[in-house]
Amino acid sequence: MLNCMIDVETTGTSPDHAGVIQISAIKFNLTDKSVDNEFFDRCMWLPPGRFWEEDTRAFWSKHPRVLNEIIGRQEEPHQVMKDLVAWVGYNGARLWAKPTTFEFPLLSSYFKQFDIQNPFHYRYCTDVQSYIFGRGQDIDDVSKVIPFEGDAHNALHDVLHQIRMVFHV
């Protein structure tokens, strides 16, 4: 099964109304610790029914450069979601995220809103934090050993960091 690390940046935490403003995904092979060089990294504007939560707006006000980069690349969300499915492929994939309880419900709500088949199944989701803990390590300790490169809260940089942590353990 294809492994796909995903990270999203959002306007809130509730899948019912939070908007996804950036989706980044990278396919990887856990066995040989290789990464596919075709990344998915797209930004999108808010579709109808999605809005900013005030605490999240306050959070992003502390990261204006990263937010402005995201806003500068925004595209139509329905097309971005269709393109994500085409990039993943229709054979399905194992979704990896930190945590899956955030990314999977948000992405699922978008697939449902746009009537697009979800290429991920809830049974095939792997939580990065749980994986690291299951390998006998603490995520905070691993984060100290694997330095973060790039901009925090840029979904692509977050995904690359999460893959490096998984490969480390």
N, C-alpha and C positions, 0 to 999 in steps of 0.2 A: 504494500500500500504506500502511496505517495505521502511523504511527510511535508507539511506546509506550516511554517511558523507565520502567525498573523498578529499584527498589532493595529489597533485603531485609536485615533484621537477623536474626541467627541465634544459635544456641547452639554453633556450631562451624563448621568449614570443610569437612567431609567430607559429600558428598551422600548417602552410605550411612546416616549416623546423625545428622547435625546437624539440629536443628529450626529451622524458620523461625518467628520470633516476630512479625515485622511484614513486611508487603508493601505497598509504595506504588507506584503507577503513574500516569502522566500521559500522555495522548495529545497529540501535538503535530504541527504542520505545519512541516517544515524549510524549505519554499519561502518562505512568507510570515512565518515566525517567530512563529506564533501557538500558543497553548496552549488546549486544551479546559478549561473550568472544572469539569468533572465528574472529580474525582480519585478514585482508588481508594486507600484507606488503611485497612487492617484489620490487626488483631493476632490471634494465635491461640495456643492452648496446644499442648503437645507431644503428637503422636499416638503410639500404640504404636511402639516400636522406635527412637524418637528420644531423644537425651539431650544433656546438657551436656558439652562438653569442658572440662577444668579450666582450660586457658589462656584460653579464652573466658569462663568464669565469672569469672576474675581480671580480665579486661579490663572486663567489665560492672560489677564491684565499684567501679570508678573512675568510673562514670557512673550512680549510683543513681537520680537523678531521672528520667532518660530511661527507664531500665529499668522503674521503677515506673509510669510513664505507659503503657508498653507492656503491662505485666502487668495494669494496671487496665482495659484494653480487650480482653483476650483472649476469643476466641470459639472455637467448635468448628471445627477445621481443614478438615474435609471440605466443610463449607458455604462457608467462605471461599474455598476453591479453586474450587468450582462457581461462586460469585459472580464470581470473577476472570475465569473463562472467559466468563460471560455479559456482563460489562462490556467485555471485549476484543472479543467477537463471534466467531462461528465462521468468518468469512472469513479469519482469520489476521491477523497483524500483524508488523511488524518490531520485534523486541525490541532495545532499546538499554539498555546497562548499563555500569557501570564497576567491574569488567570483566565481559564476557559469560561468561568462563570460570568465574565464581563463580555468578552468578544463574541462568544457563540450566540447569546440571546440578542445582542445588538444586530449582528449580521443576519440572524434568522428573521428578525422583525423587518429588516429591509427587504430580504428576499420575499417575504410574505406581502409586504406593501406593494412591491412591483410585480407580484405574481411570477417570480422566477424560481425555478427549482434550486433548492439549496444543495450545493455539491458536498456539504459536510453533514455527517450524521452524528447526533449527540453521543452515540455509543463509541465513536471514534475521535474523541477529543482527549488530548493529553495536556494536563496543566503543568507548566514548567516548574512551578514551585513544588508541587507534589512529586514530580519526577526527581528533582534534586534531593528532596527529603527522603524519598524511597531509595535513593542510591547512598543513603547514610551521611548526607552532608546538609549543611544549613545554607539557605539561599544568601543570607547576609555574609557568611564567610566566603562563599563562592564569588559574590559581588566584589569583595575586597581583593580577591586574587585576579579576577578578570576585570580590568579597568574599562570603564565606559568610554567609547570613542564617539565623538560627534555631539549632536544636540539632544539633550533629554527632551522627551515629548515630541520628537520628530519620529513618527512611527517606523520609518525605515531604519533609523539608527537603533531604536529600541529592539526591533526584530533581529538585527545583526548581533546585538549584545546578548539577547536571549539564546540565540543559537550557539554563540561562543560559550555561554555558561553550560548549556546542555552537553556540548562536546567535551567540556572540561571534566565533567563528572563521569 
